Amino acid sequence: MGLSKKLTLYDGNKGDFIRINHLGIVGVMRRRLLDLGFVPGAVVEVLRKSPLGDPIAFRVSQTSIALRKEESQKIEGELIHYE
């Protein structure tokens, strides 16, 4: 059984796995993120952070996607620790 901690995708560190709980984004950007696989229940891996923290690369649904700080701060989830 794993431990969980609530955070946004922006707060994740390289190598973290985060299960999405909520998308706080509306409109066209929300639809685009849902189409890319950022849906509640999906597990996202933090691949790489830029030196200044923007953008951040994530892996979701076997695809690597970079999101800006504004988007990644609005996607909430829980940190997953695999044992």
trRosetta pair geometry for C-beta under 8 A, 3 or more apart (Angstrom, degrees):
i j d omega theta_ij theta_ji phi_ij phi_ji
1 83 7.4 5 58 29 29 136
2 80 5.6 45 127 -166 155 70
2 81 4.5 172 -158 67 104 70
2 82 6.2 -36 -88 -86 134 29
2 83 5.9 -178 -87 -9 77 98
3 81 5.3 15 46 29 80 127
4 19 7.8 -46 -129 35 121 117
4 78 4.1 13 -174 167 114 126
4 79 6.1 155 -155 66 53 61
4 80 6.5 -8 -105 -92 85 54
4 81 7.8 -147 -75 9 44 85
5 78 6.3 146 65 -160 31 74
5 79 4.2 -3 53 35 91 116
6 21 7.6 -36 -128 15 96 150
6 76 6.9 7 -171 -177 95 103
6 77 7.4 -177 -143 104 59 28
6 78 5.3 -40 -90 -98 55 77
6 79 7.8 -118 -50 2 11 80
7 11 4.1 -118 -179 80 115 133
7 12 6.4 139 110 -61 131 69
7 18 7.0 -95 73 -122 98 127
7 76 7.5 -177 104 -148 24 67
7 77 6.9 -25 69 69 63 68
7 78 7.4 108 23 -119 71 31
7 79 5.9 37 21 -40 120 100
8 11 4.9 99 54 2 73 102
8 12 7.8 -117 99 -18 48 82
8 72 6.6 112 147 146 103 67
8 73 5.2 35 151 -148 158 40
8 74 7.2 54 -144 -4 126 10
8 75 6.1 109 -161 71 80 55
8 76 5.5 -52 -98 -96 67 59
8 77 7.5 96 -132 22 26 74
9 12 5.7 -38 -163 5 43 119
9 18 6.1 -177 -103 78 68 158
9 20 7.9 -6 -62 -96 108 91
9 44 6.3 -25 -117 99 114 151
9 46 7.4 161 -169 -85 77 100
9 56 7.2 170 140 90 98 142
9 58 6.6 -26 -168 -82 128 143
9 67 7.0 33 111 65 142 145
9 72 4.2 -106 89 -161 108 87
9 73 7.7 -104 55 -60 78 22
9 75 4.6 16 -8 77 118 112
9 77 6.7 57 -63 16 74 117
10 53 7.6 57 -166 176 94 108
10 56 6.8 171 -117 0 57 152
10 69 6.0 67 -119 -147 130 67
10 72 4.1 123 -63 117 81 104
10 73 4.5 -4 -5 -77 147 65
12 16 4.1 -146 -165 72 101 140
12 18 5.3 -95 -81 -39 139 133
12 44 7.9 -157 -13 103 171 105
12 46 4.1 -175 123 -50 122 142
12 56 7.9 123 66 173 97 150
12 79 7.1 160 -109 -98 90 95
13 16 5.1 101 56 -27 64 118
13 46 6.3 145 94 86 23 152
13 49 7.7 -63 -145 -19 46 136
14 46 5.6 -124 -108 117 30 104
14 47 7.1 -11 -138 142 80 18
14 48 6.3 33 -113 -102 110 35
14 49 6.1 -112 -58 0 95 96
15 45 7.5 -28 -150 -169 22 95
15 46 6.6 -30 28 72 26 91
16 45 7.3 164 86 -150 44 53
16 46 4.7 28 50 20 88 119
16 79 6.0 -59 -166 -134 117 98
17 43 5.6 2 -177 -177 104 108
17 44 7.2 155 -156 77 54 41
17 45 5.4 -25 -99 -96 72 72
17 46 8.0 -135 -71 7 29 76
17 79 7.4 103 75 -162 56 56
17 80 4.5 -56 100 62 104 104
17 81 8.0 159 51 -79 104 26
17 82 6.9 40 33 -23 149 104
18 43 7.1 153 77 -156 35 58
18 44 5.0 -24 65 62 90 94
18 45 7.9 163 19 -88 72 24
18 46 7.1 58 -5 -35 112 96
18 77 4.2 101 165 95 100 137
18 78 6.8 158 -155 73 70 29
18 79 5.8 -38 -100 -96 77 49
18 80 6.7 173 -101 5 21 88
19 41 6.7 -19 -174 -150 99 26
19 42 7.3 166 -149 85 59 32
19 43 5.3 -32 -93 -96 71 72
19 44 7.8 162 -92 16 21 74
19 77 5.3 176 83 -171 41 112
19 78 5.4 -15 55 56 94 85
19 80 5.4 79 -21 -44 100 122
20 23 7.1 15 -178 -56 123 83
20 38 6.2 141 -89 -170 163 67
20 39 6.7 141 81 93 140 28
20 40 5.4 -126 113 -113 95 37
20 41 6.6 -35 68 26 85 26
20 42 5.1 13 23 56 119 81
20 43 7.8 -149 -1 -82 78 23
20 44 6.3 68 -45 -11 99 115
20 75 6.2 -47 -128 178 106 104
20 76 7.5 101 -154 83 62 43
20 77 4.5 -67 -102 -87 33 119
21 40 6.0 31 -159 -136 22 95
21 76 5.4 -52 62 108 100 89
21 77 5.1 155 1 -112 82 48
21 78 6.2 68 -37 -16 121 89
22 40 6.7 29 -74 -96 35 109
22 75 7.5 175 91 -156 54 45
22 76 4.5 4 58 56 97 109
22 77 7.7 -166 29 -66 62 53
23 30 6.0 126 133 -135 132 93
23 33 6.4 162 -138 99 142 139
23 34 7.4 -105 -1 -66 170 87
23 38 6.5 101 -91 132 126 106
23 40 7.3 -114 -12 -54 90 83
23 74 6.9 48 -171 129 56 92
23 75 5.5 -11 -113 -111 67 78
23 76 7.9 -156 -74 26 25 72
24 74 3.9 -124 71 -172 98 90
24 75 7.1 -146 23 -72 80 33
24 76 6.7 63 -20 -11 108 102
25 29 5.2 -89 169 103 128 108
25 30 4.5 176 107 -79 90 83
25 33 6.4 77 68 15 145 146
25 71 6.4 13 -83 -138 144 77
25 74 5.0 107 -56 114 85 139
25 75 7.3 -19 -13 -65 112 80
26 29 7.7 54 77 56 30 93
26 30 5.4 -18 -134 -26 16 137
27 30 5.8 118 55 11 42 101
27 31 7.5 -84 129 -1 37 96
28 31 5.7 -56 -153 36 36 112
28 32 6.3 37 151 -21 68 107
29 32 5.5 -53 -147 36 34 114
29 33 6.3 32 156 -17 67 105
29 71 6.7 -135 174 -108 131 113
30 33 6.0 -57 -149 38 29 108
30 34 6.3 29 154 -18 64 107
31 34 5.8 -55 -148 37 30 112
31 35 6.3 31 153 -20 64 107
32 35 5.7 -56 -151 36 30 113
32 36 6.5 25 152 -17 64 109
33 36 5.6 -58 -147 38 33 110
33 38 4.1 -46 170 56 95 130
33 71 7.1 176 -79 -169 134 124
33 75 7.5 -149 -177 -83 151 128
34 38 6.4 -83 -80 69 33 75
34 39 5.7 69 -141 -82 72 86
36 60 6.8 73 134 84 89 124
36 61 7.4 -178 155 37 54 131
36 63 7.0 -122 -172 87 86 141
36 65 5.9 72 174 -89 138 161
37 42 5.7 143 161 -139 81 158
37 60 4.3 168 103 132 120 108
37 61 3.4 -127 -118 -7 158 132
37 63 6.6 142 14 39 143 118
38 42 6.4 -136 -133 60 27 145
38 44 7.1 24 -114 -75 80 131
38 60 6.0 25 -73 153 66 172
38 75 6.3 -66 -175 -125 126 144
39 42 5.0 97 57 -21 70 118
42 60 5.8 49 153 -156 131 109
42 61 6.9 -42 -148 -46 129 89
43 60 7.7 176 89 -123 43 74
43 80 6.6 -42 -132 21 112 152
44 58 5.0 -10 -176 -174 110 124
44 59 6.9 153 -162 73 58 49
44 60 4.8 -23 -108 -80 84 102
44 77 7.1 169 31 -3 113 171
45 58 6.6 147 74 -163 49 66
45 59 4.3 -6 55 52 104 103
45 60 7.7 -176 23 -64 67 55
46 49 7.2 4 174 -48 113 94
46 56 6.7 -38 -146 172 94 118
46 57 7.8 105 -170 83 52 58
46 58 6.1 -39 -106 -106 45 76
47 57 4.2 -60 70 108 114 102
47 58 6.1 177 4 -107 95 17
47 59 5.4 97 -53 -26 115 94
47 64 6.2 1 -15 -133 166 105
48 56 7.1 179 91 -159 51 57
48 57 4.3 21 49 41 91 118
49 53 5.9 -12 -179 -116 113 50
49 56 5.1 -14 -109 -115 70 91
49 57 7.7 -137 -66 24 32 73
50 53 6.2 -78 69 13 83 9
50 54 5.9 -61 54 63 130 28
50 55 5.9 81 -16 50 127 43
50 56 6.9 -112 4 -76 81 51
53 56 7.1 -15 -174 -61 54 102
53 69 6.4 57 128 -90 94 118
54 68 5.9 34 -161 -155 99 68
54 69 4.2 -47 -100 -34 115 109
55 66 4.3 73 125 171 139 106
55 67 6.0 168 -162 82 105 27
55 68 5.1 -66 -103 -90 95 49
55 69 7.3 -132 -111 -32 50 64
56 66 6.7 161 79 -150 31 69
56 67 6.0 -22 61 60 83 79
56 69 7.6 94 -8 -81 104 58
56 72 5.6 36 44 -67 127 168
57 64 5.8 3 -175 -174 108 101
57 65 7.2 156 -152 82 61 30
57 66 4.9 -37 -92 -90 68 80
58 64 7.2 162 83 -151 37 54
58 65 5.5 -25 64 66 87 81
58 66 7.5 148 15 -97 71 29
58 67 6.4 5 5 4 119 108
58 72 7.8 164 -37 -109 131 116
59 62 7.2 5 -178 -121 100 19
59 63 6.9 161 -151 76 62 33
59 64 5.4 -31 -93 -93 76 65
59 65 7.7 139 -101 18 27 73
60 63 6.3 -30 71 60 61 84
60 65 6.4 -36 31 23 102 121
67 71 4.5 -110 -174 82 112 122
67 72 4.6 131 105 -55 124 97
67 75 7.9 -5 149 6 170 136
68 71 5.4 89 59 13 74 98
68 72 7.0 -160 92 -2 33 95
69 72 6.0 -65 -137 45 28 103
69 73 6.0 30 165 -25 67 110
70 73 6.4 -59 -150 30 20 110
70 74 7.2 7 156 -10 55 112
71 74 6.1 -74 -160 38 33 105
71 75 6.9 22 153 -18 70 108
72 75 6.0 -56 -146 31 39 108
